[in-house]
């Protein structure tokens, strides 16, 4: 099985200024090719650090894909570092300058001198045309000679290094249109990989882990792992076999066991989210909803409206932060607020009922709570959230506590919980 190592280059990644979304995209795109990512590393804009990273990557994998550091400024050093790694010189490529000029609809002579830096590539490198930006992608075939990696002809190469811009749009274009076709042609899949993901809400990861523990042992095929975020536990299954049909046959028994292990919380599989599963449940059952949010400040509504077609089910959204807004928009009684408070089952019930009547929806959903960091008390601590769901049959309220979570996490968890309650209501649970 051929292996891949991913490098992300840039101080902005190490400083946390931006989140690296390139590695996940590349890994997901390579998996259907039967290529296995065996490692990934993020390195800053120091040439010796980049050289050392290239050396480690070449020792570990057949293919190295690096993103970032191809721009026109002095801290863009990826081409220089790769040339140093391979013991070759940089050479000026006029064809790159012409491509950049055409892309920018300018003449070569009118380009700033800084663009010339982007045309300095390792000698012997192949240019991967960038139709989505200015920095060209780079392909360098490599072979090991007398204990050192050197540039080689494609036919003689034992490894391949690819460089792309770090800008996600440019990286995706170069990867999809330039790099993947080469890999498909030169690395015929020795084995097929098939992946399946199952998502559940409301089950602790520890319990899921116990239920599927026999499938998580080292060397198990399919490879089974878990991840958790926002209350959602995802079980990932990756089966490997000589053919896709055999991989699917290996996958099926474990998939059935996983579905059973997640039975009380399973809401979706593969790329479906809790929000899309909730919307699908509403649409499938021809139901509509209106939402009144307090502590979540519109998060639930935003998650649903991100999905095309949500207007067929979502009639109205209201952020009712103040008591006045709760009374004016959702007809919450002043006495309810005075006796029970804004964060209470009684207020949640009136919010849900009021927004449902106002919008003439099948369901009314409400969320009211204390996200913190202040505002809590001994009887109503930070993290206390009430949910209400109203329908023609009446109103149901649910209390949840999220102790120890910060404001953002309380809001995120409450939004996910609200979606799950709405989804379950829509399917009649």
C-alpha positions as CSV (number, residue, x, y, z in Angstrom):
1,X,0.0,0.0,0.0
2,X,1.4,3.4,-1.0
3,X,1.8,6.0,1.7
4,X,1.4,9.8,1.9
5,X,2.8,12.4,4.3
6,X,1.1,15.9,4.5
7,X,2.9,19.1,5.4
8,X,1.3,22.4,6.2
9,X,3.6,25.4,6.2
10,X,3.1,28.8,7.7
11,X,3.5,30.7,11.0
12,X,-0.1,31.7,10.8
13,X,-1.0,28.0,11.4
14,X,1.3,27.6,14.4
15,X,0.0,30.9,15.9
16,X,-3.6,29.8,15.5
17,X,-4.5,32.7,13.2
18,X,-6.2,30.3,10.8
19,X,-7.5,26.8,11.1
20,X,-5.9,24.3,8.8
21,X,-8.7,22.7,6.7
22,X,-6.3,21.5,4.0
23,X,-5.1,18.3,5.6
24,X,-8.6,16.8,6.2
25,X,-9.6,17.7,2.6
26,X,-6.5,16.1,1.1
27,X,-6.8,13.0,3.3
28,X,-10.4,12.5,2.3
29,X,-9.7,13.0,-1.4
30,X,-6.8,10.4,-1.3
31,X,-8.6,7.6,0.5
32,X,-10.7,6.4,-2.5
33,X,-7.4,6.0,-4.4
34,X,-6.2,3.5,-1.9
35,X,-3.5,5.9,-0.6
36,X,-2.9,5.9,3.1
37,X,-1.9,9.0,5.0
38,X,0.7,7.9,7.5
39,X,1.6,11.2,9.0
40,X,1.0,15.0,9.0
41,X,3.0,17.9,10.3
42,X,2.6,21.7,10.6
43,X,5.8,23.8,10.4
44,X,6.5,27.5,10.5
45,X,8.3,29.8,8.1
46,X,11.9,28.9,9.0
47,X,13.8,27.4,6.2
48,X,15.8,24.9,8.3
49,X,12.5,23.7,10.0
50,X,10.9,23.2,6.6
51,X,14.0,21.3,5.3
52,X,13.9,19.0,8.3
53,X,10.2,18.5,7.8
54,X,10.7,17.5,4.2
55,X,13.4,15.1,5.2
56,X,11.2,13.4,7.8
57,X,8.3,13.2,5.3
58,X,10.4,11.6,2.6
59,X,11.7,9.0,5.0
60,X,8.2,8.0,6.0
61,X,6.1,8.1,2.8
62,X,6.1,7.5,-1.0
63,X,4.2,10.8,-1.6
64,X,4.7,14.1,0.1
65,X,2.1,16.9,-0.3
66,X,2.9,20.3,1.1
67,X,0.6,23.3,1.3
68,X,1.6,26.9,1.9
69,X,4.7,29.0,1.5
70,X,4.5,29.6,-2.3
71,X,3.7,33.3,-2.2
72,X,5.8,36.3,-3.2
73,X,7.0,37.5,0.2
74,X,10.2,36.8,2.0
75,X,8.6,34.4,4.4
76,X,7.4,32.1,1.6
77,X,10.3,29.6,1.6
78,X,8.8,26.3,0.5
79,X,10.4,26.1,-2.9
80,X,13.7,27.2,-1.5
81,X,13.5,24.6,1.3
82,X,12.6,21.8,-1.1
83,X,15.6,22.7,-3.3
84,X,17.9,22.6,-0.3
85,X,16.4,19.3,0.8
86,X,17.2,17.8,-2.6
87,X,20.6,19.4,-3.1
88,X,19.6,21.3,-6.2
89,X,19.4,25.0,-7.3
90,X,16.4,27.2,-7.9
91,X,15.8,28.1,-11.5
92,X,13.8,30.9,-13.0
93,X,10.8,29.7,-15.0
94,X,9.6,32.2,-17.6
95,X,6.6,30.0,-18.3
96,X,5.4,30.5,-14.7
97,X,5.7,34.3,-15.2
98,X,3.6,34.1,-18.4
99,X,1.0,32.0,-16.6
100,X,0.8,34.5,-13.8
101,X,0.5,37.4,-16.2
102,X,-2.2,35.7,-18.2
103,X,-4.1,34.9,-14.9
104,X,-3.9,38.6,-13.8
105,X,-4.6,39.9,-17.3
106,X,-1.3,41.8,-17.4
107,X,2.0,41.7,-19.2
108,X,5.0,40.0,-17.8
109,X,6.9,43.2,-17.6
110,X,4.2,44.9,-15.6
111,X,4.2,42.3,-12.8
112,X,5.9,43.4,-9.5
113,X,9.4,42.1,-8.9
114,X,8.0,40.1,-6.0
115,X,6.2,37.8,-8.4
116,X,9.5,36.7,-9.8
117,X,10.1,34.9,-6.6
118,X,7.1,32.6,-7.4
119,X,8.7,31.6,-10.6
120,X,11.9,30.4,-8.9
121,X,11.4,26.6,-8.7
122,X,13.7,23.6,-7.8
123,X,15.6,22.7,-11.0
124,X,13.9,19.8,-12.8
125,X,10.5,20.5,-11.2
126,X,7.3,20.2,-13.2
127,X,4.8,23.1,-13.1
128,X,1.2,22.4,-12.0
129,X,-0.8,25.3,-13.6
130,X,-2.8,27.2,-11.1
131,X,-6.1,28.4,-12.6
132,X,-7.4,29.6,-9.2
133,X,-4.6,31.9,-8.1
134,X,-1.1,33.0,-9.0
135,X,1.3,30.6,-7.1
136,X,1.9,27.6,-9.4
137,X,1.7,24.1,-8.0
138,X,5.0,22.1,-8.2
139,X,5.7,18.4,-8.8
140,X,9.2,17.1,-8.1
141,X,9.9,13.4,-8.9
142,X,12.5,12.1,-6.4
143,X,14.9,9.1,-6.1
144,X,17.4,8.0,-3.4
145,X,21.0,8.2,-4.7
146,X,24.0,7.5,-2.5
147,X,21.9,8.1,0.6
148,X,20.4,11.4,-0.4
149,X,17.2,12.3,-2.1
150,X,17.6,14.0,-5.5
151,X,15.4,15.2,-8.3
152,X,14.7,12.5,-10.9
153,X,12.9,11.8,-14.1
154,X,9.3,10.6,-13.6
155,X,10.1,7.2,-14.9
156,X,13.0,6.7,-12.5
157,X,11.4,8.3,-9.5
158,X,10.6,6.3,-6.3
159,X,8.9,9.1,-4.5
160,X,7.0,12.3,-5.5
161,X,6.7,15.7,-3.8
162,X,3.8,18.0,-4.6
163,X,3.6,21.6,-3.5
164,X,0.4,23.7,-3.6
165,X,-0.7,27.1,-2.3
166,X,-2.1,27.2,1.2
167,X,-5.3,29.1,0.2
168,X,-8.0,26.3,0.3
169,X,-9.6,27.3,-3.0
170,X,-6.3,27.1,-4.8
171,X,-5.2,23.9,-3.1
172,X,-8.4,22.2,-3.9
173,X,-8.2,23.1,-7.6
174,X,-4.6,22.0,-7.9
175,X,-5.1,18.8,-6.0
176,X,-8.3,17.8,-7.8
177,X,-7.3,18.8,-11.4
178,X,-3.5,18.3,-11.3
179,X,-2.3,16.0,-8.5
180,X,-5.1,13.4,-8.3
181,X,-5.0,12.5,-12.0
182,X,-1.3,11.9,-11.8
183,X,-1.7,9.7,-8.7
184,X,-4.5,7.7,-10.3
185,X,-2.3,7.0,-13.3
186,X,0.9,6.2,-11.4
187,X,-0.3,4.6,-8.2
188,X,-2.9,1.9,-9.1
189,X,-4.7,1.0,-5.9
190,X,-3.3,-2.2,-4.5
191,X,-6.2,-2.3,-2.1
192,X,-9.7,-0.7,-1.9
193,X,-10.7,1.3,1.1
194,X,-14.3,1.9,2.0
195,X,-15.3,4.2,4.8
196,X,-18.6,4.5,6.7
197,X,-19.5,7.0,9.5
198,X,-22.3,6.7,12.0
199,X,-23.4,9.7,14.2
200,X,-25.3,9.6,17.5
201,X,-26.4,12.2,19.9
202,X,-26.9,11.9,23.6
203,X,-24.7,8.8,24.3
204,X,-21.4,9.3,26.2
205,X,-18.3,8.4,24.2
206,X,-17.3,6.1,27.0
207,X,-20.4,4.0,26.7
208,X,-20.1,3.8,22.9
209,X,-16.5,2.8,23.4
210,X,-17.4,-0.1,25.7
211,X,-20.1,-1.3,23.3
212,X,-17.8,-1.5,20.3
213,X,-14.6,-2.3,22.1
214,X,-14.0,-5.7,20.4
215,X,-14.0,-3.9,17.0
216,X,-11.5,-1.3,18.1
217,X,-8.6,-3.7,18.7
218,X,-5.3,-3.1,16.9
219,X,-5.2,-4.8,13.5
220,X,-9.0,-5.1,13.2
221,X,-10.4,-4.9,9.7
222,X,-12.4,-2.7,9.4
223,X,-10.4,-0.2,11.4
224,X,-12.9,1.4,13.9
225,X,-12.4,4.6,15.8
226,X,-14.5,7.3,17.5
227,X,-14.5,11.1,17.8
228,X,-16.8,13.4,19.7
229,X,-17.8,17.0,19.3
230,X,-20.8,19.0,20.6
231,X,-22.4,16.0,22.1
232,X,-22.3,14.1,18.8
233,X,-20.3,10.8,18.9
234,X,-19.1,9.6,15.5
235,X,-18.0,6.0,14.9
236,X,-15.7,5.7,11.8
237,X,-15.3,2.3,10.1
238,X,-12.7,1.9,7.3
239,X,-12.5,-1.5,5.6
240,X,-9.6,-2.6,3.4
241,X,-9.6,-5.4,0.9
242,X,-8.2,-6.2,-2.6
243,X,-11.5,-5.1,-4.2
244,X,-14.3,-2.7,-3.3
245,X,-16.8,-5.5,-3.2
246,X,-14.7,-7.4,-0.7
247,X,-14.2,-4.3,1.4
248,X,-18.0,-3.7,1.5
249,X,-18.5,-7.4,2.6
250,X,-16.0,-6.9,5.4
251,X,-17.7,-3.6,6.4
252,X,-21.3,-4.9,6.6
253,X,-21.2,-7.0,9.9
254,X,-19.3,-4.3,11.8
255,X,-21.7,-1.6,10.4
256,X,-24.7,-3.6,11.7
257,X,-23.0,-3.9,15.1
258,X,-22.3,-0.2,15.2
259,X,-25.8,0.7,14.4
260,X,-27.0,-1.5,17.2
261,X,-24.5,0.0,19.6
262,X,-25.8,3.5,18.8
263,X,-29.4,2.5,18.6
264,X,-30.9,5.1,21.1
265,X,-29.0,8.0,19.6
266,X,-28.2,7.2,16.0
267,X,-29.5,10.1,13.8
268,X,-27.4,10.0,10.6
269,X,-24.6,8.4,8.6
270,X,-21.7,9.6,6.5
271,X,-21.8,13.3,5.8
272,X,-25.3,14.1,7.2
273,X,-25.3,16.5,10.2
274,X,-27.7,16.8,13.1
275,X,-29.2,19.9,11.5
276,X,-29.6,18.2,8.1
277,X,-31.1,15.1,9.7
278,X,-33.5,17.3,11.7
279,X,-34.6,19.2,8.5
280,X,-35.0,15.9,6.6
281,X,-37.2,14.6,9.4
282,X,-39.4,17.6,9.2
283,X,-39.7,17.5,5.4
284,X,-40.3,13.8,5.2
285,X,-43.2,14.1,7.6
286,X,-44.5,17.3,6.0
287,X,-44.1,19.3,9.3
288,X,-43.2,23.0,9.9
289,X,-41.5,24.6,12.9
290,X,-41.1,28.1,14.4
291,X,-38.2,28.7,16.9
292,X,-37.8,31.0,19.9
293,X,-34.3,31.2,21.2
294,X,-32.9,33.0,24.2
295,X,-29.5,31.8,25.4
296,X,-28.6,30.3,22.1
297,X,-29.1,33.6,20.3
298,X,-30.2,32.2,17.0
299,X,-27.7,29.3,16.7
300,X,-30.4,26.7,16.1
301,X,-32.0,28.8,13.4
302,X,-28.6,29.5,11.8
303,X,-27.8,25.8,11.7
304,X,-31.1,25.0,9.9
305,X,-31.0,27.9,7.5
306,X,-27.5,27.0,6.3
307,X,-29.2,24.0,4.5
308,X,-30.8,24.7,1.1
309,X,-34.5,24.1,1.2
310,X,-35.0,24.9,4.9
311,X,-37.6,27.5,4.2
312,X,-40.1,24.6,3.4
313,X,-40.0,23.6,7.0
314,X,-38.8,26.6,9.0
315,X,-41.4,29.3,9.1
316,X,-40.1,31.8,11.7
317,X,-37.2,32.4,14.0
318,X,-37.1,34.8,16.9
319,X,-34.2,35.7,19.3
320,X,-36.1,36.7,22.5
321,X,-33.3,37.7,24.8
322,X,-35.1,40.1,27.1
323,X,-38.2,39.5,29.2
324,X,-40.0,42.2,27.1
325,X,-39.2,40.3,23.9
326,X,-40.5,37.1,25.4
327,X,-43.8,38.7,26.3
328,X,-44.1,40.8,23.1
329,X,-43.1,38.1,20.6
330,X,-44.2,34.8,22.2
331,X,-47.0,36.0,24.6
332,X,-45.1,34.8,27.7
333,X,-47.1,36.0,30.7
334,X,-45.6,38.6,33.0
335,X,-46.8,36.4,36.0
336,X,-44.8,33.4,34.7
337,X,-41.7,35.4,34.5
338,X,-42.2,37.0,37.9
339,X,-43.0,33.7,39.7
340,X,-40.7,31.2,37.8
341,X,-38.2,33.4,36.0
342,X,-37.0,33.5,32.4
343,X,-35.0,30.3,32.9
344,X,-37.7,27.8,33.8
345,X,-39.8,25.0,32.4
346,X,-42.9,27.2,32.5
347,X,-41.3,30.0,30.5
348,X,-39.9,27.4,28.0
349,X,-43.4,26.0,27.6
350,X,-45.0,29.4,26.9
351,X,-42.2,30.4,24.5
352,X,-42.8,27.2,22.5
353,X,-46.5,27.6,22.5
354,X,-46.4,31.3,21.7
355,X,-44.1,31.0,18.7
356,X,-46.0,28.1,17.3
357,X,-49.3,30.0,17.4
358,X,-47.7,33.2,16.1
359,X,-46.3,31.3,13.0
360,X,-49.1,28.8,12.6
361,X,-46.5,26.1,12.6
362,X,-46.9,22.4,13.4
363,X,-44.2,22.7,16.1
364,X,-42.9,25.4,18.3
365,X,-39.4,25.0,19.7
366,X,-37.9,27.1,22.5
367,X,-34.6,27.3,24.3
368,X,-33.9,29.4,27.4
369,X,-31.0,29.0,29.8
370,X,-28.0,30.5,31.6
371,X,-24.9,30.3,29.3
372,X,-22.7,32.1,31.8
373,X,-20.1,33.0,32.8
374,X,-22.3,35.0,35.2
375,X,-26.0,35.0,36.0
376,X,-26.2,31.7,37.8
377,X,-27.3,31.0,41.3
378,X,-27.4,28.0,43.7
379,X,-30.9,27.0,42.5
380,X,-30.2,27.9,38.8
381,X,-26.6,27.4,38.0
382,X,-24.7,28.3,34.9
383,X,-25.3,25.6,32.3
384,X,-29.0,25.1,33.2
385,X,-31.1,25.1,30.0
386,X,-34.8,24.4,29.4
387,X,-36.3,23.3,26.1
388,X,-39.9,23.4,25.0
389,X,-41.6,21.7,22.1
390,X,-45.2,22.6,21.4
391,X,-47.6,20.8,19.0
392,X,-51.3,20.4,18.6
393,X,-51.1,17.7,21.3
394,X,-49.7,20.1,23.9
395,X,-46.3,21.2,25.2
396,X,-43.4,19.1,26.5
397,X,-40.5,20.6,28.3
398,X,-37.1,19.1,29.1
399,X,-34.3,20.3,31.5
400,X,-30.6,19.8,30.8
401,X,-27.6,20.9,32.8
402,X,-24.2,21.5,31.3
403,X,-21.9,22.1,34.3
404,X,-18.3,23.1,33.9
405,X,-18.7,24.2,30.3
406,X,-17.8,27.7,29.1
407,X,-20.3,30.0,27.5
408,X,-19.6,28.9,24.0
409,X,-19.8,25.2,24.8
410,X,-23.1,25.6,26.7
411,X,-24.6,27.4,23.7
412,X,-23.3,24.9,21.2
413,X,-24.5,21.9,23.3
414,X,-27.9,23.5,23.9
415,X,-28.3,24.2,20.1
416,X,-27.5,20.5,19.3
417,X,-29.9,19.3,22.0
418,X,-32.7,21.5,20.7
419,X,-32.2,20.0,17.2
420,X,-32.2,16.5,18.5
421,X,-35.5,17.1,20.4
422,X,-37.0,18.6,17.3
423,X,-35.8,15.7,15.2
424,X,-37.2,13.1,17.6
425,X,-40.5,15.0,17.8
426,X,-40.8,15.1,14.0
427,X,-40.4,11.4,13.7
428,X,-42.8,10.7,16.5
429,X,-40.4,9.6,19.3
